[in-house]
Every structure is written in structure tokens, then in C-alpha cells.
Amino acid sequence: MKTAVSIPDEVFEEAERLARRTKKSRSRLFSDALREYLARRTPEKITRAMDAALAEIGEEDRGFSRSASRRVLQSSER
């Protein structure tokens, strides 16, 4: 989907430099950035990511990931 947004010049210039450095299109860079922003603010995705990380290292206590997710979300909402 195409959309138009307004962003400050300095943010645009920094994004341009990052896109060149990472060899990504500007559209891809903005899409990746928005996807990451949304993922960080979606409680279910955070819990799933933490559960997957804990499963990978063999951690069985899911209570930790749930409480840690809540703390992260609460601090990001402030």
C-alpha cells in the first residue's frame, strides 16, 4: 500500500543515510522500522518472543517472561 507521511527533515536525512548503508530501499527501511515499532508495543508479540527465547535456552518458567513483558510495556507507556 502506498501512503504519504510528513517527517522532520533531519529524520528523513538520517533514514536516507541508513538506507544507503544497509542497501535497503527507503520504503523497505520505513516498513521495517514501523514493523519493529508495532512489535515492541504489542503485548502478545513480546510474550511470544520472550517465550521463544526462553525455550531456545531451555527455560521452563513462563511466569518470568509474562511479568517481564508487563514491566516493559508499562514502562514504555509512560
Backbone as XML, in Angstrom:
<?xml version="1.0"?>
<chain id="A" units="angstrom">
  <residue number="1" name="MET">
    <atom name="N" x="0.842" y="-1.172" z="0.000"/>
    <atom name="CA" x="0.000" y="0.000" z="0.000"/>
    <atom name="C" x="0.886" y="1.233" z="0.000"/>
  </residue>
  <residue number="2" name="LYS">
    <atom name="N" x="0.523" y="2.194" z="-0.781"/>
    <atom name="CA" x="1.254" y="3.452" z="-0.799"/>
    <atom name="C" x="0.583" y="4.427" z="0.143"/>
  </residue>
  <residue number="3" name="THR">
    <atom name="N" x="1.406" y="5.236" z="0.803"/>
    <atom name="CA" x="0.889" y="6.263" z="1.690"/>
    <atom name="C" x="1.878" y="7.420" z="1.712"/>
  </residue>
  <residue number="4" name="ALA">
    <atom name="N" x="1.422" y="8.568" z="2.090"/>
    <atom name="CA" x="2.295" y="9.738" z="2.219"/>
    <atom name="C" x="2.284" y="10.185" z="3.672"/>
  </residue>
  <residue number="5" name="VAL">
    <atom name="N" x="3.468" y="10.442" z="4.192"/>
    <atom name="CA" x="3.589" y="10.928" z="5.567"/>
    <atom name="C" x="4.573" y="12.092" z="5.585"/>
  </residue>
  <residue number="6" name="SER">
    <atom name="N" x="4.438" y="12.943" z="6.568"/>
    <atom name="CA" x="5.376" y="14.044" z="6.755"/>
    <atom name="C" x="6.262" y="13.718" z="7.946"/>
  </residue>
  <residue number="7" name="ILE">
    <atom name="N" x="7.565" y="13.871" z="7.737"/>
    <atom name="CA" x="8.522" y="13.639" z="8.823"/>
    <atom name="C" x="9.523" y="14.797" z="8.815"/>
  </residue>
  <residue number="8" name="PRO">
    <atom name="N" x="10.135" y="15.061" z="9.949"/>
    <atom name="CA" x="11.136" y="16.138" z="10.004"/>
    <atom name="C" x="12.303" y="15.857" z="9.040"/>
  </residue>
  <residue number="9" name="ASP">
    <atom name="N" x="12.859" y="16.918" z="8.495"/>
    <atom name="CA" x="13.969" y="16.786" z="7.544"/>
    <atom name="C" x="15.126" y="15.965" z="8.099"/>
  </residue>
  <residue number="10" name="GLU">
    <atom name="N" x="15.471" y="16.214" z="9.362"/>
    <atom name="CA" x="16.627" y="15.506" z="9.933"/>
    <atom name="C" x="16.366" y="14.000" z="10.061"/>
  </residue>
  <residue number="11" name="VAL">
    <atom name="N" x="15.122" y="13.613" z="10.335"/>
    <atom name="CA" x="14.780" y="12.185" z="10.406"/>
    <atom name="C" x="14.874" y="11.572" z="9.007"/>
  </residue>
  <residue number="12" name="PHE">
    <atom name="N" x="14.374" y="12.292" z="8.017"/>
    <atom name="CA" x="14.440" y="11.817" z="6.637"/>
    <atom name="C" x="15.890" y="11.629" z="6.188"/>
  </residue>
  <residue number="13" name="GLU">
    <atom name="N" x="16.726" y="12.610" z="6.471"/>
    <atom name="CA" x="18.134" y="12.536" z="6.065"/>
    <atom name="C" x="18.851" y="11.374" z="6.746"/>
  </residue>
  <residue number="14" name="GLU">
    <atom name="N" x="18.568" y="11.171" z="8.021"/>
    <atom name="CA" x="19.180" y="10.053" z="8.737"/>
    <atom name="C" x="18.697" y="8.716" z="8.169"/>
  </residue>
  <residue number="15" name="ALA">
    <atom name="N" x="17.413" y="8.655" z="7.832"/>
    <atom name="CA" x="16.860" y="7.438" z="7.229"/>
    <atom name="C" x="17.501" y="7.174" z="5.867"/>
  </residue>
  <residue number="16" name="GLU">
    <atom name="N" x="17.705" y="8.220" z="5.088"/>
    <atom name="CA" x="18.366" y="8.081" z="3.785"/>
    <atom name="C" x="19.765" y="7.487" z="3.945"/>
  </residue>
  <residue number="17" name="ARG">
    <atom name="N" x="20.518" y="8.016" z="4.915"/>
    <atom name="CA" x="21.879" y="7.504" z="5.149"/>
    <atom name="C" x="21.834" y="6.036" z="5.560"/>
  </residue>
  <residue number="18" name="LEU">
    <atom name="N" x="20.903" y="5.692" z="6.454"/>
    <atom name="CA" x="20.798" y="4.304" z="6.901"/>
    <atom name="C" x="20.381" y="3.383" z="5.753"/>
  </residue>
  <residue number="19" name="ALA">
    <atom name="N" x="19.466" y="3.831" z="4.925"/>
    <atom name="CA" x="19.031" y="3.023" z="3.782"/>
    <atom name="C" x="20.206" y="2.749" z="2.845"/>
  </residue>
  <residue number="20" name="ARG">
    <atom name="N" x="21.005" y="3.764" z="2.564"/>
    <atom name="CA" x="22.187" y="3.558" z="1.702"/>
    <atom name="C" x="23.180" y="2.599" z="2.351"/>
  </residue>
  <residue number="21" name="ARG">
    <atom name="N" x="23.436" y="2.824" z="3.651"/>
    <atom name="CA" x="24.424" y="1.999" z="4.352"/>
    <atom name="C" x="23.995" y="0.535" z="4.412"/>
  </residue>
  <residue number="22" name="THR">
    <atom name="N" x="22.704" y="0.288" z="4.597"/>
    <atom name="CA" x="22.205" y="-1.085" z="4.717"/>
    <atom name="C" x="21.735" y="-1.665" z="3.381"/>
  </residue>
  <residue number="23" name="LYS">
    <atom name="N" x="21.867" y="-0.832" z="2.310"/>
    <atom name="CA" x="21.476" y="-1.262" z="0.965"/>
    <atom name="C" x="20.010" y="-1.691" z="0.894"/>
  </residue>
  <residue number="24" name="LYS">
    <atom name="N" x="19.170" y="-0.898" z="1.541"/>
    <atom name="CA" x="17.723" y="-1.122" z="1.512"/>
    <atom name="C" x="17.064" y="0.056" z="0.810"/>
  </residue>
  <residue number="25" name="SER">
    <atom name="N" x="15.914" y="-0.206" z="0.228"/>
    <atom name="CA" x="15.139" y="0.916" z="-0.308"/>
    <atom name="C" x="14.570" y="1.706" z="0.862"/>
  </residue>
  <residue number="26" name="ARG">
    <atom name="N" x="14.238" y="2.961" z="0.591"/>
    <atom name="CA" x="13.634" y="3.777" z="1.639"/>
    <atom name="C" x="12.311" y="3.164" z="2.087"/>
  </residue>
  <residue number="27" name="SER">
    <atom name="N" x="11.529" y="2.654" z="1.141"/>
    <atom name="CA" x="10.256" y="2.015" z="1.503"/>
    <atom name="C" x="10.482" y="0.830" z="2.424"/>
  </residue>
  <residue number="28" name="ARG">
    <atom name="N" x="11.478" y="0.017" z="2.099"/>
    <atom name="CA" x="11.776" y="-1.160" z="2.933"/>
    <atom name="C" x="12.227" y="-0.736" z="4.326"/>
  </residue>
  <residue number="29" name="LEU">
    <atom name="N" x="13.068" y="0.291" z="4.386"/>
    <atom name="CA" x="13.547" y="0.783" z="5.678"/>
    <atom name="C" x="12.393" y="1.272" z="6.545"/>
  </residue>
  <residue number="30" name="PHE">
    <atom name="N" x="11.495" y="2.087" z="5.970"/>
    <atom name="CA" x="10.365" y="2.600" z="6.737"/>
    <atom name="C" x="9.417" y="1.478" z="7.145"/>
  </residue>
  <residue number="31" name="SER">
    <atom name="N" x="9.213" y="0.524" z="6.258"/>
    <atom name="CA" x="8.343" y="-0.610" z="6.571"/>
    <atom name="C" x="8.926" y="-1.439" z="7.715"/>
  </residue>
  <residue number="32" name="ASP">
    <atom name="N" x="10.228" y="-1.724" z="7.638"/>
    <atom name="CA" x="10.889" y="-2.474" z="8.712"/>
    <atom name="C" x="10.820" y="-1.724" z="10.037"/>
  </residue>
  <residue number="33" name="ALA">
    <atom name="N" x="11.036" y="-0.418" z="9.983"/>
    <atom name="CA" x="11.009" y="0.396" z="11.206"/>
    <atom name="C" x="9.622" y="0.395" z="11.837"/>
  </residue>
  <residue number="34" name="LEU">
    <atom name="N" x="8.599" y="0.552" z="11.017"/>
    <atom name="CA" x="7.235" y="0.555" z="11.548"/>
    <atom name="C" x="6.861" y="-0.816" z="12.097"/>
  </residue>
  <residue number="35" name="ARG">
    <atom name="N" x="7.279" y="-1.876" z="11.407"/>
    <atom name="CA" x="7.006" y="-3.242" z="11.882"/>
    <atom name="C" x="7.646" y="-3.462" z="13.254"/>
  </residue>
  <residue number="36" name="GLU">
    <atom name="N" x="8.886" y="-3.015" z="13.408"/>
    <atom name="CA" x="9.577" y="-3.161" z="14.700"/>
    <atom name="C" x="8.890" y="-2.325" z="15.783"/>
  </residue>
  <residue number="37" name="TYR">
    <atom name="N" x="8.500" y="-1.106" z="15.464"/>
    <atom name="CA" x="7.807" y="-0.235" z="16.414"/>
    <atom name="C" x="6.515" y="-0.890" z="16.898"/>
  </residue>
  <residue number="38" name="LEU">
    <atom name="N" x="5.739" y="-1.418" z="15.964"/>
    <atom name="CA" x="4.478" y="-2.071" z="16.324"/>
    <atom name="C" x="4.716" y="-3.323" z="17.163"/>
  </residue>
  <residue number="39" name="ALA">
    <atom name="N" x="5.718" y="-4.104" z="16.797"/>
    <atom name="CA" x="6.014" y="-5.332" z="17.539"/>
    <atom name="C" x="6.394" y="-5.031" z="18.987"/>
  </residue>
  <residue number="40" name="ARG">
    <atom name="N" x="7.099" y="-3.938" z="19.197"/>
    <atom name="CA" x="7.516" y="-3.576" z="20.555"/>
    <atom name="C" x="6.354" y="-3.119" z="21.420"/>
  </residue>
  <residue number="41" name="ARG">
    <atom name="N" x="5.243" y="-2.788" z="20.789"/>
    <atom name="CA" x="4.105" y="-2.278" z="21.541"/>
    <atom name="C" x="2.902" y="-3.207" z="21.500"/>
  </residue>
  <residue number="42" name="THR">
    <atom name="N" x="3.118" y="-4.438" z="21.099"/>
    <atom name="CA" x="2.054" y="-5.436" z="21.054"/>
    <atom name="C" x="2.373" y="-6.498" z="22.104"/>
  </residue>
  <residue number="43" name="PRO">
    <atom name="N" x="1.643" y="-6.503" z="23.224"/>
    <atom name="CA" x="1.972" y="-7.399" z="24.334"/>
    <atom name="C" x="2.087" y="-8.870" z="23.925"/>
  </residue>
  <residue number="44" name="GLU">
    <atom name="N" x="1.201" y="-9.347" z="23.070"/>
    <atom name="CA" x="1.243" y="-10.765" z="22.698"/>
    <atom name="C" x="2.529" y="-11.107" z="21.953"/>
  </residue>
  <residue number="45" name="LYS">
    <atom name="N" x="2.975" y="-10.208" z="21.082"/>
    <atom name="CA" x="4.201" y="-10.461" z="20.324"/>
    <atom name="C" x="5.417" y="-10.456" z="21.243"/>
  </residue>
  <residue number="46" name="ILE">
    <atom name="N" x="5.413" y="-9.559" z="22.221"/>
    <atom name="CA" x="6.525" y="-9.510" z="23.170"/>
    <atom name="C" x="6.579" y="-10.811" z="23.968"/>
  </residue>
  <residue number="47" name="THR">
    <atom name="N" x="5.429" y="-11.251" z="24.443"/>
    <atom name="CA" x="5.384" y="-12.500" z="25.221"/>
    <atom name="C" x="5.840" y="-13.675" z="24.368"/>
  </residue>
  <residue number="48" name="ARG">
    <atom name="N" x="5.365" y="-13.765" z="23.122"/>
    <atom name="CA" x="5.776" y="-14.870" z="22.243"/>
    <atom name="C" x="7.277" y="-14.842" z="21.989"/>
  </residue>
  <residue number="49" name="ALA">
    <atom name="N" x="7.820" y="-13.646" z="21.762"/>
    <atom name="CA" x="9.257" y="-13.533" z="21.506"/>
    <atom name="C" x="10.066" y="-13.953" z="22.728"/>
  </residue>
  <residue number="50" name="MET">
    <atom name="N" x="9.627" y="-13.531" z="23.903"/>
    <atom name="CA" x="10.341" y="-13.914" z="25.120"/>
    <atom name="C" x="10.200" y="-15.412" z="25.389"/>
  </residue>
  <residue number="51" name="ASP">
    <atom name="N" x="9.009" y="-15.954" z="25.160"/>
    <atom name="CA" x="8.810" y="-17.396" z="25.332"/>
    <atom name="C" x="9.712" y="-18.179" z="24.387"/>
  </residue>
  <residue number="52" name="ALA">
    <atom name="N" x="9.818" y="-17.722" z="23.138"/>
    <atom name="CA" x="10.672" y="-18.408" z="22.166"/>
    <atom name="C" x="12.136" y="-18.352" z="22.592"/>
  </residue>
  <residue number="53" name="ALA">
    <atom name="N" x="12.566" y="-17.199" z="23.086"/>
    <atom name="CA" x="13.953" y="-17.069" z="23.546"/>
    <atom name="C" x="14.219" y="-17.980" z="24.736"/>
  </residue>
  <residue number="54" name="LEU">
    <atom name="N" x="13.279" y="-18.029" z="25.667"/>
    <atom name="CA" x="13.448" y="-18.894" z="26.836"/>
    <atom name="C" x="13.431" y="-20.371" z="26.440"/>
  </residue>
  <residue number="55" name="ALA">
    <atom name="N" x="12.584" y="-20.723" z="25.479"/>
    <atom name="CA" x="12.528" y="-22.115" z="25.014"/>
    <atom name="C" x="13.852" y="-22.496" z="24.368"/>
  </residue>
  <residue number="56" name="GLU">
    <atom name="N" x="14.446" y="-21.553" z="23.663"/>
    <atom name="CA" x="15.708" y="-21.817" z="22.984"/>
    <atom name="C" x="16.837" y="-22.109" z="23.972"/>
  </residue>
  <residue number="57" name="ILE">
    <atom name="N" x="16.792" y="-21.465" z="25.134"/>
    <atom name="CA" x="17.843" y="-21.705" z="26.128"/>
    <atom name="C" x="17.421" y="-22.732" z="27.171"/>
  </residue>
  <residue number="58" name="GLY">
    <atom name="N" x="16.199" y="-23.255" z="27.018"/>
    <atom name="CA" x="15.758" y="-24.329" z="27.896"/>
    <atom name="C" x="15.075" y="-23.876" z="29.167"/>
  </residue>
  <residue number="59" name="GLU">
    <atom name="N" x="14.661" y="-22.643" z="29.264"/>
    <atom name="CA" x="13.977" y="-22.129" z="30.453"/>
    <atom name="C" x="12.538" y="-22.615" z="30.456"/>
  </residue>
  <residue number="60" name="GLU">
    <atom name="N" x="12.090" y="-23.132" z="31.574"/>
    <atom name="CA" x="10.736" y="-23.662" z="31.671"/>
    <atom name="C" x="9.750" y="-22.695" z="32.314"/>
  </residue>
  <residue number="61" name="ASP">
    <atom name="N" x="10.221" y="-21.749" z="33.089"/>
    <atom name="CA" x="9.332" y="-20.852" z="33.833"/>
    <atom name="C" x="8.797" y="-19.738" z="32.940"/>
  </residue>
  <residue number="62" name="ARG">
    <atom name="N" x="7.553" y="-19.870" z="32.497"/>
    <atom name="CA" x="6.934" y="-18.868" z="31.639"/>
    <atom name="C" x="6.460" y="-17.656" z="32.443"/>
  </residue>
  <residue number="63" name="GLY">
    <atom name="N" x="6.348" y="-17.791" z="33.736"/>
    <atom name="CA" x="5.923" y="-16.674" z="34.570"/>
    <atom name="C" x="6.880" y="-15.500" z="34.463"/>
  </residue>
  <residue number="64" name="PHE">
    <atom name="N" x="8.163" y="-15.799" z="34.356"/>
    <atom name="CA" x="9.151" y="-14.736" z="34.234"/>
    <atom name="C" x="8.909" y="-13.905" z="32.984"/>
  </residue>
  <residue number="65" name="SER">
    <atom name="N" x="8.711" y="-14.550" z="31.854"/>
    <atom name="CA" x="8.538" y="-13.800" z="30.611"/>
    <atom name="C" x="7.261" y="-12.969" z="30.640"/>
  </residue>
  <residue number="66" name="ARG">
    <atom name="N" x="6.223" y="-13.496" z="31.246"/>
    <atom name="CA" x="4.975" y="-12.727" z="31.336"/>
    <atom name="C" x="5.154" y="-11.479" z="32.198"/>
  </residue>
  <residue number="67" name="SER">
    <atom name="N" x="5.773" y="-11.647" z="33.364"/>
    <atom name="CA" x="5.934" y="-10.491" z="34.246"/>
    <atom name="C" x="6.929" y="-9.491" z="33.651"/>
  </residue>
  <residue number="68" name="ALA">
    <atom name="N" x="7.967" y="-9.980" z="32.995"/>
    <atom name="CA" x="8.930" y="-9.077" z="32.358"/>
    <atom name="C" x="8.269" y="-8.303" z="31.225"/>
  </residue>
  <residue number="69" name="SER">
    <atom name="N" x="7.431" y="-8.969" z="30.457"/>
    <atom name="CA" x="6.718" y="-8.300" z="29.366"/>
    <atom name="C" x="5.842" y="-7.180" z="29.905"/>
  </residue>
  <residue number="70" name="ARG">
    <atom name="N" x="5.128" y="-7.470" z="30.989"/>
    <atom name="CA" x="4.266" y="-6.443" z="31.583"/>
    <atom name="C" x="5.080" y="-5.235" z="32.026"/>
  </residue>
  <residue number="71" name="ARG">
    <atom name="N" x="6.232" y="-5.492" z="32.668"/>
    <atom name="CA" x="7.071" y="-4.380" z="33.137"/>
    <atom name="C" x="7.565" y="-3.541" z="31.967"/>
  </residue>
  <residue number="72" name="VAL">
    <atom name="N" x="7.990" y="-4.195" z="30.905"/>
    <atom name="CA" x="8.477" y="-3.465" z="29.730"/>
    <atom name="C" x="7.362" y="-2.624" z="29.136"/>
  </residue>
  <residue number="73" name="LEU">
    <atom name="N" x="6.194" y="-3.197" z="28.999"/>
    <atom name="CA" x="5.059" y="-2.467" z="28.428"/>
    <atom name="C" x="4.645" y="-1.290" z="29.300"/>
  </residue>
  <residue number="74" name="GLN">
    <atom name="N" x="4.604" y="-1.514" z="30.593"/>
    <atom name="CA" x="4.213" y="-0.436" z="31.500"/>
    <atom name="C" x="5.212" y="0.716" z="31.442"/>
  </residue>
  <residue number="75" name="SER">
    <atom name="N" x="6.495" y="0.408" z="31.363"/>
    <atom name="CA" x="7.494" y="1.481" z="31.312"/>
    <atom name="C" x="7.463" y="2.202" z="29.971"/>
  </residue>
  <residue number="76" name="SER">
    <atom name="N" x="7.103" y="1.516" z="28.873"/>
    <atom name="CA" x="7.046" y="2.176" z="27.566"/>
    <atom name="C" x="5.804" y="3.034" z="27.413"/>
  </residue>
  <residue number="77" name="GLU">
    <atom name="N" x="4.790" y="2.815" z="28.216"/>
    <atom name="CA" x="3.564" y="3.600" z="28.136"/>
    <atom name="C" x="3.670" y="4.923" z="28.876"/>
  </residue>
  <residue number="78" name="ARG">
    <atom name="N" x="4.678" y="5.058" z="29.686"/>
    <atom name="CA" x="4.836" y="6.279" z="30.495"/>
    <atom name="C" x="5.375" y="7.416" z="29.694"/>
  </residue>
</chain>
